[in-house]
Structures are given as C-alpha cells and as structure tokens.
Amino acid sequence: MKPRQRRAIATIIGLWVLTATLLMVATNAFAQNAPSGGNVYNQLQLFSEVLLKLKQNYVTELSDQELIEAAIKGMLRSTDPHTTYFTQDEFKDFTTSTRGSFGGLGIQIDKIGDYITVVSPIEGTPAYRMGITAGDRIIKVDGESIIGVTTDESIKKMRGAVGSTVIITIARPGIAEPIDFTIIRENIKIKSVPYSFKLDNGTGYIRISQFNENTTTELRDALTALESDGIAGLIIDLRFNPGGLLDQAVDTVNEFIGHNKLVVETRGRTRQDALHTRYRTKERKYPIIVLVNEASASASEIFAGSLQDWDKGLVMGKTTFGKGSVQQLIPLSNGNGVKITTSYYYIKSGRCIHKMSNDKLLTGQEVSETELKTEDEQNHRTIYFTENGREVFGGGGITPDIEIQNDILPRFGVDLRRSNIFFNFAVDYLVDHDRQISKNPQITPAIMNEFLNYVKAQDISYTPADLDSTRSYIENNIKSELVRKVHGDLEAYKITIGIDKQLQSAIGLFDRFRTQEELFIHAESLKKQR
C-alpha cells in the first residue's frame, strides 16, 4: 500500500472516530429536548457524510479543524447575531473586557495612517508615569516593527502578564531620534465611570461608558463625592453605552430604587429568573435625568428603563437600541468558548426591550422601511405603566420621556473628524508652543487661521459656507484637543460637552425644575402638545 493511500485511510478513520464522537455527544445532549432523538441522529449522519465526501473529493487537502470550526460557526449564524463561537484567544479577549482589567501599559491608541498613535495615556498607569504622551507614534514593540500592523495585533503585542517587561520604541514629533521606554506591565483598570463632576448650575454629571465588574463600585464612589459637594440634581449619561454585565446593571439600579425591588426578569425556553435589588441604600431625593440614544443597549437599557419604571429618573434623548436578549458565556473543553442567547429581558413594568428587527440587520439581512415602521407601531400600541401610573411604551428599546435630537454634523465637520485633523494639529501646535496652554484657552483668530492653513496643507477643501456652519464645532474641538494633551481627558471632556445639544437641554431643565415630579409633569405636558 502506498504512503498516500495509507494517509488517506488514516484520515478517513480519524474522521469516522471524530464524527462518531460528535454524534454520540450531540445525540445525548439533544435527546431530552428534541421531539425525536432519531431525527437528530439522522441529521448528524448527514453531516458526517458530507464531511467525508468533502475530505475525499475536494481538489486540495482540507484541515479537519477548520472544517469543523466553520460548521460550528455556520450553525450558530443560523440563530441570532449574539450567539457566537470564540477561539481561545478571542475567548480570553472577550472575558478580559467584561472583567475590566488586564496586564498592560495604560494607553489609548488608534491607527493613524500606518502608525499606531497614542491618543491619550491613562492617568496613574505605567505609561503615564514614564511620560508617554498624546501624539507619540509607537514604531516598535520589543524591537519588532509594528508600522502598518493593525490596532488589534499591536494591542496583543503590548499586553502581557502583570509584572512582565516590554520595550516600546516611540517616534515623537519634534524629537529627531526614536526613544525606547522599558515599561513593567501592570493591572490596568478599564474605567466604567470615566467622568463625574459638578456642573456650573449645581447639577452632578456621571458618565457610565459600560457595565463591567467595577461599575457599581465606581458609581458609588462618584455619588459619594458629588453628594458631599451638595448637588441639586443628577444627570446620568448612558449614550453610546453598549451594556455589559447584567448583575452590575441590577446593582447600579439598586443605588436609586432601594432594597428588594424587581429590576428585570429573564424569560427563556428552559428557565425564568427574576432579579431583585439586594442592598439597603440611602434614599436620594434630588431629581435625576438619564440620557440615552440609539447606541444605548442591553444593560444600559435595563438601567434607564428601570429608573423610568420606578419613577426614579426621567429618561431623555432618543429611543435606545433594543438589545434585550440574554447571553450565557460557556467555556469549552479545549479552551475555546461559546456565547449563546438563552432568554429575553423583561423589566419591571412588563416591557420586553428587545427589538427583533435588529437581529436581522446585524446578520446582514434586509429590513424595509415599511417593516421597521410596522414594528415600531406595534411596539407603541401596547401601553405599560410605571410604579406611579405614568404611561410608558413597550418593546423596541426604551422610549424616552422627552425626545431630544442631537445636532447633525455637516459634511465638512465629518471630513475633519475622519482625517484626525484636530488631534494632529494639536500635537504640532503644542510642539511649536512648548506645551503652554491653560485649562480654558481662547481660540483666537490667529489660532483659527493657523488651523485653517493646516487644513489646506492636508488637501481638505471647504467653502465659506462650510466654515460658517462648523465654526463653533471647529473652535470647540481645537480647544478640547489642546487641553487634553496638557491637562488630561477630564478637562477636555468638560469643554467638549459645551456644544452637546442633548446634554445642554438636560442641564437647562435643572435650571427650571427642582423636583422629580416637576420634571415628570413637564414631560407629560410636552406629550400633550404633539
């Protein structure tokens, strides 16, 4: 028998063993739930037959592992966009993002052209202490060039075990020779509450960017600091918050509604769970506004909807995304993992926040405007009630009590943002001016002209009308980027929100209304005017 024939027979035998194992495991797993165990067995026999025919007859040799993984991914794709398969590395990356910490350097980076560029060092981290600064280009990691390498690959090279050492080589504007930094990796906390401060009118502001394992602790710390400063009201900003850990959503809601209150039920095919608040907390009597938009999803929708249901906060902005399905993360025996949708969220009023059309859109299926309109009408046909009897709508996300559009950025502004022009200009400007900038700089005509000349040098064209429509936006972004690179993200953020229409509208309500009830009455009066 020829070696090639022996290899072919060995491959077939190996595949039969693999397939038999798959059949046995799958049949046992499905038998209790399937209407007919034999039917499942027949389908798996069909799968094994196709697999063998493919291996025997395909024009080139195929990898068993790649074929099986492709089959698994294809099977999961037939369900919904949130049921996914992870390789070992992907599984580690996913669990790292929800744990909220990793061994790293402490820098926010982005790829600008061919270069991995430092957007901002995170205060208190190894990179921040060693003087890594915004605008630095990382050209090597441990002597290996990363010019042209993707952002994800660069992050993998820079992350590592806590306590291990990495050498990064920086090309810095204004410095002729590259600089080597030897940095010891530390446990880097991913901030769930990146910003909290008191506004000029006495209102507190808290931004929650995601719900990870640190969210409740960070929220409590922010509330304690703001309340000790005597805030008269509170804005909780959940815009662009993609969600995260369900238990953290429940525990953060707990801070505002008290002990042993229903927050959310998860209802699925195999089980139902009701999640109640667990802790006794102080009563907060100041008015609260929760800001949401179309990118607020999952846990952030539970938070916003729960404060709305319990009449503890007025929801303001745009209807949320409508991601109301629950996934269970399951590790597999080989170190890989799978995330499976097991149920839907129903908040206290009985509303299911999931928007079914999103599942189609996220898997690339076409959904017509008519279908979207019909779904929206159906979602608003059923009226639910809050704890105190206010009417709220069910399904398709959380509908705000007061709807506020945000400004639409003109095309010229989009072009400037897309080209990273503000970031690049600020880097060069501060090199030329020895990084001398106050926390509240004025954008003088001279600075504006210097910026516009910089724009022209980048071959970005504009008309006088373009400039008129975006002047405030341009001045605000120049100012915030200059401040960011000298005084940090918080001071820059305070400048950025100055032209945030949705946030400024919320701030304005606290100038007019002093209690939660007054805010609710105002919202009802606006509904009657429609």
C-alpha positions in Angstrom: 0.0 0.0 0.0 1.4 3.4 -1.0 2.1 6.1 1.7 -0.5 8.4 0.1 -3.2 5.6 0.3 -2.2 4.9 4.0 -2.6 8.7 4.8 -6.0 8.8 3.1 -7.2 5.7 5.0 -5.9 7.1 8.3 -7.6 10.4 7.6 -10.9 8.7 6.9 -10.6 6.5 10.0 -9.8 9.6 12.1 -12.8 11.4 10.7 -15.1 8.5 11.4 -13.9 8.5 15.0 -14.4 12.2 15.3 -17.8 12.0 13.7 -18.9 9.1 15.9 -17.8 11.1 18.9 -19.7 14.1 17.7 -22.8 12.0 17.0 -22.7 10.4 20.5 -22.2 13.7 22.3 -24.7 15.6 20.2 -27.3 12.9 20.4 -27.1 12.7 24.2 -27.3 16.4 24.5 -30.3 16.9 22.2 -32.2 13.7 23.1 -34.0 15.2 26.1 -35.1 18.3 24.2 -35.7 17.1 20.6 -39.1 15.7 19.6 -37.3 12.7 18.1 -33.8 11.7 19.0 -33.6 9.6 15.8 -34.3 12.7 13.7 -31.3 14.5 15.3 -29.2 11.4 14.8 -30.2 11.3 11.1 -29.2 14.9 10.6 -25.8 14.3 12.2 -25.3 11.2 10.0 -26.0 13.5 7.0 -23.4 16.0 8.3 -20.8 13.2 8.7 -21.5 12.0 5.2 -21.0 15.5 3.7 -17.8 15.9 5.7 -16.3 12.6 4.5 -17.3 13.3 0.8 -15.7 16.7 1.0 -12.5 15.3 2.5 -12.3 12.5 -0.1 -13.1 14.5 -3.2 -12.1 18.2 -2.7 -9.4 19.5 -5.1 -6.9 20.2 -2.3 -6.3 18.9 1.2 -8.6 20.4 3.8 -8.0 21.0 7.5 -10.2 19.0 9.8 -10.1 21.7 12.5 -11.0 24.5 10.0 -13.9 22.5 8.6 -15.4 21.6 12.0 -15.0 25.2 13.2 -16.6 26.5 10.0 -19.5 24.1 10.6 -19.9 25.3 14.2 -19.8 29.0 13.2 -22.3 28.3 10.4 -24.7 26.6 12.8 -24.5 29.5 15.2 -25.0 32.0 12.5 -28.4 30.5 11.8 -29.7 31.6 15.2 -29.1 35.3 16.1 -26.1 37.7 15.8 -25.3 37.4 19.5 -24.8 33.7 19.6 -21.1 33.3 18.7 -18.1 30.9 18.8 -14.8 32.1 20.2 -11.3 30.7 19.6 -9.1 30.5 22.7 -7.6 34.0 22.1 -11.0 35.5 21.3 -12.5 34.0 24.4 -9.7 35.5 26.6 -10.1 38.9 25.0 -13.9 38.9 25.5 -13.7 37.9 29.2 -11.0 40.5 29.7 -13.3 43.3 28.5 -16.0 42.3 30.9 -13.7 41.7 33.9 -12.5 45.3 33.4 -8.7 44.8 33.9 -5.7 43.4 32.1 -1.9 43.4 32.2 -0.9 46.4 30.1 0.7 49.8 29.8 -2.2 52.2 30.2 -2.5 54.0 26.9 -5.4 54.6 24.5 -4.2 54.1 20.9 -5.5 54.4 17.4 -4.1 53.7 14.0 -3.4 56.9 12.1 -2.1 56.2 8.6 0.5 53.4 9.1 1.3 54.4 12.6 -0.1 53.2 16.0 -0.5 56.5 17.7 -1.1 57.3 21.4 -4.4 59.1 21.7 -4.1 59.5 25.5 -2.2 58.0 28.4 -4.4 56.9 31.2 -3.6 58.7 34.4 -1.8 56.7 37.1 -0.7 53.9 34.8 2.9 52.9 33.9 2.8 54.7 30.5 1.6 57.9 32.1 4.2 57.8 34.8 7.0 57.3 32.3 6.0 60.3 30.2 4.3 58.7 27.2 2.2 61.5 25.7 -0.6 62.0 23.2 0.8 62.1 19.6 3.6 59.6 20.3 3.9 57.1 17.5 4.7 53.5 18.6 7.1 52.1 15.9 8.4 49.0 17.7 7.4 46.6 20.5 10.3 44.6 21.9 12.4 45.5 18.9 9.8 44.3 16.4 8.4 46.9 14.0 4.6 47.5 14.2 4.4 50.1 11.4 1.5 49.0 9.3 0.3 46.5 11.8 -3.4 46.5 12.8 -4.5 48.1 16.1 -5.7 44.7 17.5 -2.4 43.0 16.7 -0.5 45.9 18.3 -2.6 45.6 21.4 -1.8 41.9 21.7 1.9 42.6 21.5 1.8 45.2 24.2 -0.4 43.3 26.6 1.0 40.6 28.7 1.3 39.1 32.2 1.3 41.6 35.1 4.9 42.2 36.2 6.4 41.4 32.8 8.5 43.9 30.9 8.1 45.3 27.5 10.2 47.8 25.5 8.3 50.2 23.2 10.0 52.5 20.8 8.4 55.9 20.3 8.8 58.4 17.4 7.8 61.7 19.0 7.1 64.9 17.0 9.8 67.5 17.5 12.4 64.8 18.5 14.8 63.6 15.9 15.7 60.2 17.2 13.3 57.4 18.4 13.0 56.9 22.2 13.0 53.5 23.9 10.8 53.1 27.0 11.2 50.0 29.2 7.8 49.5 31.0 6.6 47.0 33.5 3.1 45.9 32.8 0.5 46.5 35.5 -3.1 45.6 36.1 -4.9 48.3 34.1 -8.4 49.0 35.2 -10.9 49.8 32.4 -12.9 52.7 33.7 -16.7 52.2 33.7 -17.3 55.7 35.1 -14.7 57.8 33.3 -16.2 61.2 34.1 -18.1 62.5 37.1 -18.1 66.2 38.2 -20.3 69.0 39.3 -21.6 71.4 36.6 -21.8 75.1 37.0 -25.5 75.1 37.9 -25.0 72.7 40.8 -26.1 69.6 38.9 -24.0 66.5 39.2 -22.9 64.7 36.0 -21.9 61.0 35.8 -20.9 59.2 32.6 -21.2 55.4 32.5 -19.5 54.0 29.5 -20.1 50.3 30.0 -21.2 47.9 32.7 -18.2 45.8 33.8 -17.3 44.3 37.2 -16.2 47.7 38.5 -19.3 49.7 37.6 -21.2 49.6 41.0 -18.1 50.5 43.0 -17.1 53.3 40.7 -20.7 54.6 40.6 -20.9 54.6 44.4 -17.6 56.5 44.7 -18.9 59.1 42.2 -22.2 59.5 44.0 -20.4 59.9 47.4 -18.1 62.6 46.0 -20.9 64.5 44.3 -23.3 64.3 47.2 -20.7 65.6 49.6 -20.3 68.5 47.2 -24.0 69.3 47.6 -25.5 68.6 44.1 -29.1 69.7 43.5 -29.8 67.1 40.8 -28.0 64.4 38.7 -27.5 63.6 35.1 -26.5 60.0 34.3 -25.2 59.8 30.7 -25.7 56.3 29.1 -25.3 57.4 25.5 -23.2 55.0 23.4 -23.1 52.6 26.3 -23.2 49.1 24.8 -24.1 47.3 28.0 -22.2 44.6 29.7 -22.8 42.6 32.9 -26.4 42.1 34.0 -25.6 41.8 37.7 -23.9 45.2 37.5 -26.9 46.8 35.9 -29.1 45.4 38.7 -26.7 46.6 41.4 -26.4 50.1 40.0 -30.2 50.4 39.7 -30.2 49.3 43.4 -28.5 52.6 44.3 -31.6 54.6 43.3 -34.6 52.3 44.0 -33.7 50.6 47.3 -33.8 47.1 48.6 -35.8 44.1 47.4 -37.3 45.7 44.3 -37.8 43.9 41.0 -35.5 45.1 38.3 -35.7 42.6 35.5 -36.9 39.2 34.6 -35.1 36.9 32.1 -37.6 34.6 30.3 -36.4 31.8 28.1 -37.4 28.4 26.8 -35.8 26.5 29.6 -36.0 28.8 32.6 -37.2 32.1 34.0 -35.4 34.2 36.6 -36.4 37.4 38.5 -33.6 39.7 39.6 -34.3 41.9 42.6 -32.1 44.5 44.3 -30.1 43.2 47.2 -28.8 46.1 49.3 -30.3 48.7 51.5 -29.2 52.1 50.2 -29.8 55.7 51.2 -32.8 57.5 49.7 -31.8 60.0 47.0 -34.3 62.8 46.9 -32.8 65.0 44.2 -34.2 64.9 40.6 -32.4 62.6 38.1 -32.3 62.7 34.3 -31.0 59.6 32.4 -29.6 60.4 28.9 -29.8 57.7 26.3 -29.5 57.5 22.5 -29.8 54.9 19.7 -26.5 53.3 20.7 -27.5 52.7 24.4 -28.0 48.9 24.6 -28.5 45.9 26.8 -27.6 46.6 30.4 -27.8 50.4 29.8 -31.4 49.9 28.6 -32.2 47.9 31.8 -30.8 50.7 33.9 -32.7 53.5 32.1 -35.9 51.5 31.8 -35.8 50.5 35.5 -35.3 54.1 36.7 -38.2 55.0 34.4 -40.4 52.2 35.7 -39.8 53.0 39.3 -40.3 56.8 38.7 -36.8 57.5 40.0 -35.5 59.2 36.8 -36.7 61.0 33.7 -35.3 59.4 30.5 -34.3 61.9 27.9 -32.7 61.6 24.4 -33.5 59.1 21.6 -35.1 55.6 21.7 -32.5 53.1 22.7 -31.1 50.3 20.5 -33.3 47.4 21.7 -30.8 44.8 22.6 -32.9 42.9 25.1 -31.6 39.3 24.8 -29.5 37.5 27.4 -26.4 35.5 26.5 -24.6 32.9 28.6 -20.9 32.6 28.2 -19.8 28.9 28.2 -16.2 27.7 28.2 -15.4 24.7 26.1 -13.1 21.8 26.9 -10.3 22.9 24.5 -10.1 26.5 25.9 -12.5 27.9 23.3 -15.9 29.3 24.2 -19.4 29.9 23.0 -21.9 32.6 23.8 -25.5 31.5 23.5 -28.7 33.6 23.6 -30.8 32.0 26.3 -33.6 34.4 27.1 -35.1 37.9 26.8 -35.2 40.8 29.3 -38.5 42.0 30.7 -38.2 45.0 33.0 -40.4 45.7 36.0 -43.4 47.2 34.0 -43.5 44.0 31.9 -41.9 45.5 28.8 -39.6 43.4 26.7 -36.9 45.8 25.4 -35.7 43.6 22.5 -36.2 44.9 19.0 -36.5 41.8 16.7 -35.5 43.6 13.5 -32.1 44.3 15.0 -31.3 40.6 14.8 -31.9 40.7 11.1 -30.0 43.9 10.5 -27.0 42.7 12.4 -26.8 39.5 10.4 -26.9 41.4 7.1 -30.5 40.8 6.2 -32.5 43.5 4.6 -35.3 45.1 6.5 -37.6 47.5 4.7 -38.7 50.9 6.0 -42.2 49.5 6.0 -41.2 46.6 8.2 -39.4 49.0 10.6 -42.4 51.3 10.8 -44.8 48.4 11.4 -42.6 47.1 14.2 -42.4 50.5 15.8 -46.2 51.0 15.6 -46.8 47.6 17.2 -44.3 48.3 20.0 -46.1 51.6 20.8 -49.6 50.0 20.6 -49.3 48.4 24.0 -49.1 50.8 26.9 -47.5 49.8 30.2 -47.4 51.7 33.5 -44.7 52.8 35.9 -44.9 52.4 39.6 -46.8 55.7 40.0 -49.1 55.1 37.0 -47.2 57.0 34.2 -47.7 55.6 30.7 -44.7 54.1 29.0 -44.4 52.1 25.8 -43.2 48.5 25.4 -40.8 46.8 23.1 -38.1 48.0 20.7 -35.9 49.7 23.2 -36.6 52.3 25.9 -38.7 55.2 24.6 -37.5 58.4 26.4 -40.0 60.6 28.4 -38.6 63.6 26.5 -37.2 63.1 23.0 -34.2 65.4 22.0 -32.5 65.2 18.7 -28.7 65.8 18.7 -27.1 68.1 16.2 -26.3 66.6 12.8 -22.6 67.3 11.9 -22.2 68.9 8.5 -20.1 67.1 5.9 -17.1 69.4 6.4 -17.1 68.6 10.1 -17.3 64.9 9.3 -14.3 65.2 6.9 -12.3 67.0 9.6 -13.1 64.4 12.2 -12.4 61.4 9.9 -8.9 62.8 9.0 -7.9 63.2 12.7 -7.1 66.8 11.9 -7.8 68.2 15.4 -5.6 65.6 17.0 -2.7 66.1 14.6 -3.0 69.9 14.7 -2.9 69.9 18.5 0.2 67.7 18.6 2.1 70.0 16.2 0.8 73.2 17.8 2.0 72.2 21.3 5.4 71.2 20.0 5.8 74.7 18.5 4.5 76.4 21.6 6.3 74.4 24.2 3.1 72.8 25.5 1.9 76.0 27.1 -1.8 76.1 27.3 -4.4 77.0 30.0 -7.4 74.9 31.1 -9.7 77.3 29.3 -7.8 78.7 26.3 -9.3 81.1 23.9 -9.3 80.2 20.2 -8.0 83.5 18.8 -8.3 84.5 15.2 -4.5 83.8 14.9 -5.0 80.1 16.2 -8.0 79.7 13.9 -6.0 80.9 10.9 -3.2 78.6 11.8 -5.6 75.7 11.9 -7.2 76.5 8.6 -3.8 76.8 6.9 -3.1 73.3 8.4 -6.3 72.0 6.9 -5.4 73.4 3.5 -2.0 71.7 3.8 -3.8 68.4 4.2 -5.6 68.9 0.9 -9.0 69.3 2.6 -11.1 71.8 0.7 -14.0 73.8 2.1 -16.2 76.8 1.2 -17.1 79.9 3.3 -20.5 78.3 3.9 -18.8 75.1 5.2 -16.8 77.2 7.6 -19.8 79.2 8.8 -21.8 76.0 9.6 -19.0 74.4 11.5 -17.1 77.3 13.2 -18.4 76.6 16.7 -17.7 72.9 16.3 -14.1 73.6 15.0 -13.3 76.0 17.8 -14.6 73.6 20.4 -12.6 70.7 19.1 -9.3 72.7 18.7 -9.8 73.8 22.3 -10.6 70.4 23.7 -7.7 68.7 21.9 -5.2 71.3 23.1 -6.4 70.9 26.7 -6.5 67.1 26.5 -2.8 66.9 25.7 -1.7 69.2 28.5 -4.4 68.8 31.2 -5.9 65.4 30.5 -9.2 63.8 29.4 -11.4 65.2 32.1 -10.7 68.8 31.4 -11.0 68.2 27.7 -14.4 66.5 28.2 -15.7 69.4 30.1 -15.0 71.6 27.1 -16.5 69.1 24.6 -19.9 69.0 26.3 -20.3 72.7 25.8 -21.8 72.1 22.3 -23.6 68.9 23.2 -27.3 69.7 22.4 -28.8 66.8 24.2 -26.8 67.3 27.4 -27.2 71.1 27.4 -31.0 70.5 27.1 -30.9 68.3 30.2 -28.8 70.8 32.1 -31.4 73.5 31.1 -34.2 71.5 32.7 -32.5 71.7 36.1 -32.5 75.5 35.8 -36.3 75.4 35.5 -37.4 72.4 37.7 -36.3 71.5 41.2 -38.1 68.1 41.8 -38.5 64.8 40.0 -42.3 65.3 40.0 -41.9 68.7 38.3 -39.8 67.0 35.6 -42.4 64.3 35.0 -45.2 66.9 34.8 -43.2 68.9 32.2 -42.6 65.7 30.2 -46.4 64.9 30.2 -47.2 68.5 29.0 -44.8 68.0 26.1 -46.5 64.8 25.1 -49.9 66.5 25.0 -48.5 69.2 22.7 -47.6 66.6 20.0 
